[in-house]
């Protein structure tokens, strides 16, 4: 029986994984949107106005396998300080790409000498074109001729190609890097990540296996990096399988098990699997450490299990393991979620007593469940306390309020995000669109879609597909087809299943329209053929 349950759980996760990367952003917070009169406009605005300009941390409540762009940004040393591009540079590349051959395109770009293409602007150019791999690769070939193809640019181009699953071209670039003595180690890690993102775990593992062909040792760091990559993209079972299959070369240890445990606790949040890994650690005589306890407490807190969260916290302290701030953040979250707000506030005081000053994530861990429960008065009080401690709101703070307020307040929060220098971001609009579509508000969703330009958010494939899917689910088929066509006209890749559904619904709509027309004709005395039969019967005197 246990085996059958395990198989069922695995099949369920497999089915979920095929759609989760597109649909998770259409998920919504609680169905009760906050719109009562106690939400005072002045206090909300003034609280955020005092926030100042602060950059946010990575959203802690978004599934981690969708945060890979931010992780890759760290790997590629990408930050907010990329130099701005000269006016017309992107248009120049786009115009050159429309010429008949690559040679003509390159000649056209080479003739243009008015642009100063140095290493920094070249890197920025590829980054800006990252959603259009052909243009990015053309720009890369141009920069190569100008001698701007340094290590950073090559790594970025490998990631762009991998992002669009142009793996053969990416491998050619890596071989070219190897032949001119450029370091290919980071590029190979990027390939592992992109293969895992494309659900091709076999090729991700093969990339690790052939590292020695590029004179890189597949060491412990690389091994653990591959495990992290597989888990980050949801392939936790595969990571565990690979870890145990490789135990002769890489003996199992607490680090490896913690990577798998983190996957079940913080990516899938599967308590049953997390408990199983905890037991497996004991079977291998591996003693859990701080990270192990932190992952398990996080897992229990996310599912609202206050008892086990506190039990592990007590056990951790008995073993002489001092809890870090992430453990306290998990406890504060589950206490607030389970209506133990006063106890959560007491825990904040205890943190201060132990020399652990609560940070923005700590307060966000209280604000989010309060917003989800519609307790915005309390959430605003926590925000005020947070600001009084000289801690500024983060993107996650704004997102928590966005999930709770009504449509009219949504635009106000977006404005405050912009004033505070915290976006809004692509994820912000995905969150809002998901909420509105789930609430069957396609008209308001389209208003938000129109607002993106004002906040300097350029629609990308993820935003397009989320909007098309949302409109489709609300029955706005014509508008869904219109936006889908717009996405395709910009050269973005489509979604085969979604396109098929749109086409099928169009055919059904045509058939339904024809049936209605026929029924209208029939109601006026039958079809033409029927009327002629009736006439003949009348002429012969038959009834």
Secondary structure, DSSP 8 states (H G I E B T S, - for coil): -HHHHHHHHHHHHHHHHHHHHHHGGG--S-S--B--TTS-HHHHHHHHHTT-S------SSS-GGG-HHHHHHHHTT--TT-----TTHHHHHHHHHTSSSHHHHHHHHHH--SS---HHHHHHHHHHTTT-HHHHHHHHHHHHHTT---HHHHHHHHHHHHHTT-HHHHHHHHHHHHHTT---HHHHHHHHHHHHHTT-HHHHHHHHHTGGGGT----HHHHHHHHHHHHHTT-HHHHHHHHHHTTTTS---HHHHHHHHHIIIIIS--HHHHHHHHHHHHHTT----HHHHHHHHHHHHHTT-HHHHHHHHHHHHHTT----HHHHHHHHHHHHHTT-HHHHHHHHHHHHHTT----HHHHHHHHHHHHHTT-HHHHHHHHHHHHHTT----HHHHHHHHTTB-HHHHHHHHHHHHHTT----HHHHHHHHHHHHHTT-HHHHHHHHHHTGGGT----HHHHHHHHHHHHHTT-HHHHHHHHHHHHHTT----HHHHHHHHHHHHHHHHHHHHHHHHHHHHTTS-HHHHHHHHHHHHTT--
